[in-house]
Structures are given as structure tokens and as C-alpha cells.
Amino acid sequence: MPNKIILRKKILNFKKKIFIPGDKSISIRWVLISSIANGVSTAKNLLMSEDVLAAIQAIKKLGVKVSTTNNICKVYGVGVRGYRYKKGLVINAQNSGTLGRLITGLLIDSTIPIKIIGDRSLSRRDFKRISDPLSKFGVSFQLRNNFSLPIIIKGSKKLIPIKYLEKRGSAQCKSSVIFGAIKADGKTIIKAKKSRNHTELLFKHLNLPIKVKKNKNFDIINVNKVNNIKPINYEIPSDISSAAFFIALTILSEKSQLIINRVNINPSRIGFITILRKMGIKISLKHKKIYKGELIANVAVKSQKNIKSINCPSKFNSSAIDEFLIIFLIAARAKGVSHFRNLDELNKKESPRLKWGSKILKMMGVKVITTKNSIKIFGNPKLKLNKKIIINKYLKDHRVFMTSVIAALSFGGEWHIHDKDSIKTSFPSFLKILNMLKK
């Protein structure tokens, strides 16, 4: 079977209700926290993507039993200090920055060296941003070129609490230090730029010793040593980052309506919706409720003819960082020039996404002006394509693939999009759900 997809027609109008698989960020965090709980934790709708399966394989290597049957996953937790560390242990984070960075925080009490590796894409990403703060606990690291994977970590049984300033708005860095802090003697204090807060919410739900004081731009997080964690049974809500592709497809299609059930609309994750609303797009959040500390709702959206351009405030960046490629597509249909700034972090993902966002738009005939961290998009409300576009050699970034598919179905043309297997890392059922909308 060729590892590419060819699309030659725009999608027809649709009116559907769909369900998106579990949130990837929460799925990985649930796996890791359940592994150090005391007892059996159970999850429904756990995202069975390569990233989450890599997390399950990682905890198995650390002596944790896992069973999965009929969309129900059980993790038999071994306690906060119950991991079995063996000589020559290698943890493969594959493509997952979330797994690679968060599990490192949980391994800082191993006095036996542990090696963490990843695939080609992950091995290009910055791991010094977590080794620097974690080393302050009393841990030693070896990194390739003092920057990236593979890394070797050698921890300590006598970990000291630290003070840490997280100024990138990286939830992965913040969470890695939170995980490390639960094994240190005393209070760790984190001053963190606003970012997604799933780790903090899970800790609060479990009544773990964490306190969060919210300021305008930063959160002050105090974390104390943890001795016991109770099991957590969880029905994972749907992933807003995955839902974003179908929301965009509905907006850009003709005479279409969509409802996506039980979506995680955590305020630290819905910059995408906030930005679209500022572009004049109507998105309804219905039947809101709090579940395990997370806000969930049904998302309703319709086709939109009149889309306004936006001079996007940078304060929304961290809460929309995974959705900017799809936001750029919508800006291509807007009336006027949209401007997005301070997007350095976008080029530090699985691929240089700012560059790829610009490249895709240029292939579509959209005028763009880019710098190393910003993009101006000259929208065209009448944009329709009638040419061949090939998307290839993008480091198998799942979001580049899915954005290209949405572009093809929304604007027309003949698209040859390679590496369709890239979706296995985060959203294996993406094409299956798309086919449901076509029927």
C-alpha cells in the first residue's frame, strides 16, 4: 500500500455528529501518574496512538503491569518509588516530546544510569530545557551535543527541592519539574509562564500537595514530596487539538454543520477557539461541565462565509501552539491581512511548522510574508484551487499531513500528500472519521 493519499475533490456539504478519540496530553499523563499510584487505575477512551503506546511500553520497562481490552486500559501502579531500575535500561520515547520530557522527571531517583532515546524528529528537539532544571535536584545528565537525545540520566536517592523559572510557556518543561518535585525532600517552587495545566489539575483532583497561585502572566506553583497516590479512574475527554481539524473543515466547507461531543475545553487549550471567534467565526460550547478538574463540552460549528482577518495578540500563542497550521488555513480565506507574531516555539515542534505553514500557503497561491518568528497572510475569500500540489519531506509531522488534507478538501485542486502513516503518532482514526463526513 502506498504511504500517501491523493485528493482531487472538495468535500460535499455535511451535517454530522462525531466523537474524537481521547486527549493525547491527558492520556500520556494518565499513564504516567497511574504507573506510580498505589493500586489499579482504569481509563476509558484512552488515545491508542503511537505516542501513548510508547508511554505504556516505557512504564512496562519500569516494572509496571498494563492490560488493555475493549477500549479499557488498566495500569497496576507500583507506588511513587516503586519503579524497577535495571542496568542497561533504555526508554524509547519515539516521537513524543510529552513522554520524553515528562518521564525524565519521574526517573530522577534512579541511581542506575538510564538512557532515553527517540525517533529522528524527537532527537532534533531541545532536551537541555529540562535537563538544566532537573539537574538542580541533584541529578546528572549526558546529552548529545549538550542539547538533545539520546540522553543518559543518573539520579539520586537524596533529591533537594529547587526554585525554577519556566519562561517559555512550555507545559512539558513545567510538568517535568513537577514530576521531579514529588520525589524531592521539601518544597519546590515553580514560576511558570501560562501554559496548559493538565498536570496541575490531575494533582489537585488526586489531593496531592500542590498549590497554584495565578498571576497575570505567570503561575506560582508549590509542590511538596509525595508518598502515596490513589488510583485514578478516568474517561478521557476528546482532544481539542484533534477536533480543530474538523472544526476548520466545517468552517471552510459549504452549507455544513458539525457537533463534536465531549471535548476537553480546558481554558489553557482553547486559544484556537478564542482566535477564531475574534475572526468573526461562531463556535458554540454546549452542555459544559467539570470532569476530574477538566472543563468539557460539546462543540458546535457551521460553515462561515465572512471571515475577518486578525492581528493576533501573542498572549494566545501558548494556548493555540498546536493549532496554528490550521489557523493559517482559515486566515487564507479571510478578508484582509492576518498577522501572527512571536511564534519561535512553532519551529521547535516535530517539524519547523512556521516554515511549513508558509510553504503550504505559497503552494496554494496565497501571498505570505514571513520572518523567523512571524507570518503575515494576505487572505482571499474567493480562493479556489485548480492545480497539483505535492506535500513531501516534512519530517513526517502528523499536523502537516492533516492540515494538508483539510486544505485539499476545503480549497480543491489535486493534492498528493505523502507519509500518511504520520497520523499514527497522535490521531490514527483521522482518515476514518473524515470518511464518515463524506458519506
C-alpha positions as CSV (number, residue, x, y, z in Angstrom):
1,M,0.0,0.0,0.0
2,P,1.4,3.4,-1.0
3,N,2.1,5.6,2.1
4,K,0.4,8.6,0.6
5,I,-3.1,9.9,-0.1
6,I,-4.4,11.6,-3.3
7,L,-7.3,14.0,-3.1
8,R,-8.9,15.6,-6.2
9,K,-12.3,16.8,-5.0
10,K,-13.6,19.2,-2.3
11,I,-15.8,17.7,0.3
12,L,-19.5,17.9,-0.2
13,N,-21.8,19.6,2.4
14,F,-22.4,17.5,5.6
15,K,-24.4,17.7,8.8
16,K,-22.9,15.3,11.4
17,K,-22.2,14.5,15.0
18,I,-18.9,12.9,15.6
19,F,-16.7,11.7,18.5
20,I,-13.0,12.4,18.6
21,P,-10.5,10.0,20.4
22,G,-9.1,10.8,23.8
23,D,-6.9,13.9,24.5
24,K,-3.2,13.0,23.9
25,S,-1.8,15.2,26.7
26,I,-4.2,13.8,29.3
27,S,-3.7,10.2,28.0
28,I,0.1,10.3,28.5
29,R,-0.2,12.0,31.9
30,W,-2.8,9.4,33.0
31,V,-0.5,6.6,32.0
32,L,2.5,8.1,33.9
33,I,0.6,9.1,37.0
34,S,-1.2,5.8,37.2
35,S,2.1,3.9,37.0
36,I,3.2,5.5,40.3
37,A,-0.2,5.2,42.0
38,N,-0.9,2.6,44.7
39,G,-3.4,0.3,43.1
40,V,-5.2,-0.3,39.8
41,S,-6.2,2.7,37.7
42,T,-8.7,2.3,34.8
43,A,-9.2,4.5,31.7
44,K,-11.8,4.6,29.0
45,N,-11.3,6.3,25.6
46,L,-7.5,6.3,26.2
47,L,-5.9,7.5,22.9
48,M,-4.3,4.5,21.3
49,S,-1.8,6.4,19.2
50,E,1.9,5.6,18.9
51,D,2.8,8.3,21.4
52,V,0.5,6.8,24.1
53,L,1.5,3.2,23.3
54,A,5.2,4.4,23.7
55,A,4.2,5.6,27.2
56,I,2.7,2.3,28.0
57,Q,5.8,0.4,26.8
58,A,8.0,2.8,28.9
59,I,6.2,2.0,32.1
60,K,6.3,-1.7,31.4
61,K,10.0,-1.5,31.1
62,L,10.0,0.0,34.6
63,G,8.1,-3.0,36.1
64,V,4.5,-1.8,35.7
65,K,1.8,-4.2,34.6
66,V,-0.7,-2.9,31.9
67,S,-3.7,-4.6,30.4
68,T,-5.9,-3.3,27.6
69,T,-9.2,-4.9,26.5
70,N,-12.3,-3.4,24.7
71,N,-11.1,0.2,24.9
72,I,-10.4,-0.1,28.6
73,C,-6.9,0.2,29.9
74,K,-5.8,-0.9,33.3
75,V,-2.5,0.2,34.9
76,Y,-1.3,-1.7,38.0
77,G,0.6,1.1,39.8
78,V,3.7,0.4,41.8
79,G,3.8,3.4,44.0
80,V,5.8,6.7,43.8
81,R,9.2,5.0,44.4
82,G,8.3,1.5,43.0
83,Y,9.9,1.6,39.6
84,R,12.4,-1.2,39.0
85,Y,15.6,0.3,37.6
86,K,17.8,-2.2,35.8
87,K,21.3,-1.9,34.3
88,G,21.3,-1.0,30.6
89,L,17.7,0.3,30.7
90,V,16.7,2.2,27.6
91,I,13.4,4.1,27.4
92,N,12.2,4.9,23.8
93,A,10.0,8.0,23.7
94,Q,9.7,7.5,19.9
95,N,8.1,10.8,18.5
96,S,6.6,12.1,21.8
97,G,8.1,15.2,23.4
98,T,5.5,14.9,26.1
99,L,6.5,11.4,27.0
100,G,10.3,12.0,26.7
101,R,10.3,15.2,28.9
102,L,7.7,14.1,31.5
103,I,9.1,10.7,32.2
104,T,12.5,12.1,32.7
105,G,11.2,14.0,35.7
106,L,9.9,10.6,37.2
107,L,13.3,9.0,36.7
108,I,15.4,11.3,38.8
109,D,15.6,9.0,41.8
110,S,17.4,6.2,39.8
111,T,21.0,5.7,40.9
112,I,21.5,3.4,37.9
113,P,22.0,5.3,34.6
114,I,19.0,5.2,32.2
115,K,19.2,6.1,28.6
116,I,16.3,7.9,26.8
117,I,16.1,7.8,23.1
118,G,13.6,8.9,20.4
119,D,13.0,8.9,16.7
120,R,14.8,11.1,14.2
121,S,12.3,14.0,14.7
122,L,12.4,13.9,18.5
123,S,16.2,13.6,18.5
124,R,16.4,17.0,17.0
125,R,14.4,18.7,19.7
126,D,15.8,20.6,22.8
127,F,16.1,18.4,25.9
128,K,18.5,20.8,27.6
129,R,15.4,22.8,28.6
130,I,14.5,20.0,31.0
131,S,18.0,18.7,32.0
132,D,19.0,22.1,33.2
133,P,16.3,22.5,35.9
134,L,16.2,18.8,36.8
135,S,20.0,18.7,37.4
136,K,19.4,21.2,40.2
137,F,17.6,18.4,42.1
138,G,21.0,16.6,42.3
139,V,20.8,14.7,39.0
140,S,23.5,14.3,36.4
141,F,22.8,14.3,32.6
142,Q,24.7,13.5,29.4
143,L,23.1,14.9,26.2
144,R,24.1,14.5,22.6
145,N,25.9,17.8,21.7
146,N,24.8,19.0,25.2
147,F,21.3,19.6,23.7
148,S,19.3,16.6,22.5
149,L,18.5,12.9,22.6
150,P,19.8,10.4,23.3
151,I,20.3,11.4,26.9
152,I,21.6,9.5,29.9
153,I,20.2,10.3,33.3
154,K,21.7,9.3,36.6
155,G,19.7,10.3,39.6
156,S,20.0,10.3,43.4
157,K,18.1,9.0,46.4
158,K,18.7,12.3,48.1
159,L,17.0,14.9,46.0
160,I,16.8,18.5,47.1
161,P,13.9,20.9,46.3
162,I,14.6,23.6,43.8
163,K,13.3,27.0,42.5
164,Y,12.6,27.1,38.8
165,L,11.6,29.9,36.4
166,E,9.8,28.5,33.3
167,K,9.6,31.4,30.8
168,R,8.9,29.7,27.5
169,G,5.2,28.7,28.2
170,S,6.1,25.1,27.9
171,A,3.8,22.7,29.7
172,Q,6.2,19.9,29.1
173,C,9.1,21.6,30.9
174,K,6.8,22.7,33.8
175,S,5.3,19.2,34.2
176,S,8.7,17.5,34.1
177,V,9.8,19.6,37.1
178,I,6.5,19.0,38.9
179,F,7.1,15.2,38.5
180,G,10.6,15.6,39.7
181,A,9.4,17.6,42.7
182,I,7.2,14.9,44.1
183,K,10.4,12.8,44.8
184,A,12.4,15.6,46.4
185,D,12.6,16.4,50.2
186,G,10.9,19.7,50.8
187,K,9.0,22.3,48.7
188,T,9.8,23.0,45.1
189,I,8.7,26.4,43.8
190,I,8.0,26.9,40.1
191,K,7.3,30.3,38.5
192,A,5.8,29.3,35.1
193,K,4.6,31.3,32.1
194,K,1.0,30.4,31.4
195,S,0.6,27.1,29.6
196,R,-1.7,24.1,29.6
197,N,-2.3,22.9,33.1
198,H,-3.4,19.2,32.9
199,T,-0.7,18.1,35.3
200,E,-1.8,20.6,38.0
201,L,-5.5,19.7,37.6
202,L,-4.7,15.9,37.9
203,F,-2.6,16.6,41.0
204,K,-5.4,18.7,42.6
205,H,-8.0,16.0,41.7
206,L,-5.9,13.4,43.5
207,N,-5.4,15.7,46.5
208,L,-1.6,15.8,46.0
209,P,0.4,18.5,47.8
210,I,0.3,21.2,45.0
211,K,-0.7,24.8,45.3
212,V,-1.1,27.2,42.4
213,K,-1.3,30.9,42.7
214,K,-2.3,32.6,39.4
215,N,-0.9,35.9,38.4
216,K,-1.4,37.8,35.1
217,N,1.4,36.3,33.1
218,F,2.8,33.6,35.4
219,D,1.6,30.9,37.8
220,I,3.4,30.3,41.1
221,I,3.3,26.5,41.7
222,N,4.4,25.0,45.0
223,V,5.0,21.2,45.1
224,N,5.9,19.0,48.1
225,K,7.1,15.5,48.4
226,V,4.5,12.8,47.7
227,N,4.4,9.4,49.4
228,N,1.2,7.9,48.1
229,I,-1.1,8.4,45.1
230,K,-4.6,6.9,44.9
231,P,-5.7,5.2,41.7
232,I,-7.4,7.3,39.1
233,N,-10.3,6.1,37.0
234,Y,-10.8,8.3,34.0
235,E,-12.9,8.5,30.9
236,I,-10.5,10.6,28.8
237,P,-12.3,13.6,27.1
238,S,-11.8,14.2,23.4
239,D,-8.8,16.1,22.2
240,I,-9.4,19.8,21.2
241,S,-6.2,19.7,19.0
242,S,-7.6,16.8,17.0
243,A,-11.1,18.4,16.9
244,A,-9.6,21.6,15.5
245,F,-9.1,19.9,12.0
246,F,-12.8,19.1,11.7
247,I,-13.8,22.5,13.1
248,A,-11.7,24.1,10.4
249,L,-13.1,21.8,7.7
250,T,-16.6,22.7,8.6
251,I,-15.9,26.4,8.6
252,L,-14.2,26.3,5.2
253,S,-16.8,24.0,3.6
254,E,-20.2,25.0,2.1
255,K,-23.5,24.5,3.9
256,S,-22.1,22.2,6.6
257,Q,-22.7,21.7,10.3
258,L,-20.8,19.7,12.9
259,I,-21.2,18.8,16.5
260,I,-18.2,17.1,18.3
261,N,-19.2,15.5,21.6
262,R,-17.4,15.7,25.0
263,V,-14.4,17.8,24.0
264,N,-11.8,18.9,26.5
265,I,-12.1,22.7,26.5
266,N,-9.6,23.4,29.3
267,P,-9.1,27.3,29.2
268,S,-5.3,26.7,28.7
269,R,-6.1,24.8,25.5
270,I,-8.7,26.9,23.6
271,G,-6.6,29.7,22.2
272,F,-7.7,28.2,18.9
273,I,-11.4,28.9,19.6
274,T,-10.6,32.3,21.0
275,I,-8.7,33.3,17.9
276,L,-11.4,32.0,15.6
277,R,-14.1,34.0,17.5
278,K,-12.0,37.1,17.1
279,M,-12.1,36.4,13.3
280,G,-15.9,36.5,13.4
281,I,-16.4,32.7,13.5
282,K,-19.3,31.4,15.6
283,I,-18.4,28.4,17.7
284,S,-20.8,27.2,20.4
285,L,-19.8,25.3,23.5
286,K,-22.8,23.4,24.8
287,H,-23.5,21.3,27.9
288,K,-20.4,22.5,29.8
289,K,-19.4,20.5,32.9
290,I,-16.3,19.9,35.1
291,Y,-15.0,16.4,35.0
292,K,-11.9,15.4,37.1
293,G,-11.0,19.1,37.2
294,E,-11.2,19.5,33.4
295,L,-13.9,21.5,31.6
296,I,-15.6,19.6,28.8
297,A,-18.4,20.5,26.4
298,N,-20.0,19.6,23.1
299,V,-18.6,21.9,20.3
300,A,-21.0,23.1,17.6
301,V,-19.9,24.9,14.4
302,K,-21.2,25.8,11.0
303,S,-19.8,26.9,7.6
304,Q,-18.7,30.5,7.6
305,K,-18.7,32.8,4.5
306,N,-17.4,36.0,6.1
307,I,-14.1,35.5,7.9
308,K,-12.3,38.5,9.3
309,S,-8.6,38.9,9.3
310,I,-6.8,39.2,12.7
311,N,-3.8,41.0,14.2
312,C,-3.4,38.1,16.6
313,P,-2.2,39.0,20.2
314,S,0.8,36.9,21.2
315,K,-0.9,36.2,24.6
316,F,-2.9,33.5,22.8
317,N,0.1,31.7,21.4
318,S,0.8,29.1,24.1
319,S,-2.9,28.0,24.3
320,A,-3.0,27.6,20.5
321,I,0.5,26.4,19.6
322,D,-0.6,23.1,18.2
323,E,-3.4,24.6,16.1
324,F,-1.6,27.4,14.3
325,L,-1.2,25.5,11.0
326,I,-4.9,25.1,10.8
327,I,-5.5,28.7,11.9
328,F,-3.2,29.8,9.0
329,L,-5.5,27.9,6.6
330,I,-8.6,29.7,7.9
331,A,-6.7,33.1,7.6
332,A,-6.1,32.3,3.9
333,R,-9.9,32.5,3.4
334,A,-10.2,35.7,5.5
335,K,-10.9,39.2,4.1
336,G,-7.7,41.3,4.7
337,V,-4.2,40.6,6.1
338,S,-3.7,38.5,9.2
339,H,-0.6,38.9,11.3
340,F,0.8,36.3,13.8
341,R,3.9,37.1,15.9
342,N,6.4,35.6,18.4
343,L,6.0,32.0,17.0
344,D,9.5,30.8,17.7
345,E,8.2,27.8,19.5
346,L,6.3,26.7,16.4
347,N,9.6,25.9,14.7
348,K,10.6,23.7,17.6
349,K,7.9,21.1,17.1
350,E,8.1,17.8,15.1
351,S,8.9,19.9,12.1
352,P,9.6,23.6,11.6
353,R,5.9,24.3,11.4
354,L,6.1,28.0,10.8
355,K,8.1,27.3,7.7
356,W,5.8,24.6,6.6
357,G,2.7,26.7,7.2
358,S,4.2,29.4,4.9
359,K,5.2,26.8,2.3
360,I,1.8,25.2,2.1
361,L,0.1,28.6,1.7
362,K,2.5,29.7,-1.0
363,M,1.9,26.4,-2.9
364,M,-1.8,27.3,-2.7
365,G,-1.1,30.7,-4.3
366,V,-1.6,32.7,-1.1
367,K,0.7,35.7,-0.5
368,V,2.6,35.5,2.7
369,I,5.4,37.4,4.3
370,T,7.4,35.5,7.0
371,T,10.3,36.2,9.4
372,K,12.0,33.7,11.6
373,N,9.1,34.1,14.1
374,S,6.2,35.8,12.4
375,I,3.9,35.5,9.4
376,K,1.5,37.8,7.5
377,I,-1.2,36.1,5.5
378,F,-3.0,38.0,2.7
379,G,-6.4,36.4,2.7
380,N,-8.5,35.7,-0.3
381,P,-12.2,35.0,0.4
382,K,-12.7,33.6,-3.1
383,L,-9.7,31.3,-3.0
384,K,-10.2,28.1,-5.1
385,L,-7.5,25.8,-6.4
386,N,-7.2,24.0,-9.7
387,K,-3.6,22.7,-9.7
388,K,-1.4,19.9,-8.5
389,I,0.2,20.2,-5.1
390,I,2.7,17.7,-3.6
391,I,3.4,17.6,0.1
392,N,6.5,15.6,1.0
393,K,9.7,15.5,3.1
394,Y,8.2,17.3,6.1
395,L,9.8,15.1,8.8
396,K,6.6,13.0,8.9
397,D,4.9,15.7,11.1
398,H,1.3,14.5,11.7
399,R,-0.1,18.1,11.8
400,V,1.5,19.0,8.5
401,F,-0.2,15.9,6.9
402,M,-3.6,16.6,8.5
403,T,-3.5,20.3,7.6
404,S,-2.7,19.4,4.0
405,V,-5.7,17.1,3.9
406,I,-8.1,19.8,5.2
407,A,-6.7,22.2,2.7
408,A,-7.3,19.8,-0.2
409,L,-10.9,19.1,0.9
410,S,-11.6,22.8,1.5
411,F,-10.0,24.6,-1.4
412,G,-9.9,21.9,-4.2
413,G,-7.0,21.1,-6.5
414,E,-5.2,17.8,-6.8
415,W,-3.1,17.0,-3.7
416,H,-0.5,14.3,-3.3
417,I,0.2,14.1,0.4
418,H,2.9,11.7,1.4
419,D,3.6,9.9,4.7
420,K,0.0,9.3,5.7
421,D,1.3,6.9,8.5
422,S,2.4,10.0,10.4
423,I,-1.1,10.3,11.9
424,K,-0.4,7.1,13.9
425,T,1.6,9.2,16.4
426,S,-1.4,11.2,17.5
427,F,-4.6,10.5,15.6
428,P,-4.8,7.1,13.9
429,S,-8.5,7.4,13.2
430,F,-8.3,10.8,11.4
431,L,-9.0,9.5,7.9
432,K,-11.7,7.1,9.1
433,I,-13.6,10.0,10.7
434,L,-13.1,12.1,7.6
435,N,-14.7,9.3,5.5
436,M,-17.7,9.4,7.9
437,L,-18.2,13.1,6.9
438,K,-18.1,12.2,3.2
439,K,-21.0,9.7,3.4
